[in-house]
Amino acid sequence: DAERRVGQNFAVGGRNSWRYCDIIEWAMYPSPENPVLVYFRERSTRPSGQGHLFPVLADPVQLRNSMQQRIGEKKRVTGPPSL
């Protein structure tokens, strides 16, 4: 499985390491066409799920395409994030 490691999580401790297969939902706010924030919820940090929200600092089209390809469009949500 592809995964990304970026060091310690400042908020909850532990490594920032999430496998794409563990992401259970994702979204871009206010919209996928004009995102300012990206949200995803994963089960690696805790079995009940942990939500993450971060600013879009990359090419939004490339980021959206990567999320669709690696996580899947069927896991994209349109409502408010579950943090």
Secondary structure, DSSP 8 states (H G I E B T S, - for coil): --EEEEEE-TTT-SEEEEEGGGEEEEEEES-SSS-SEEEEEESSS-TT-EEEEEE--S-HHHHHHHHHHHT-GGGB--S----
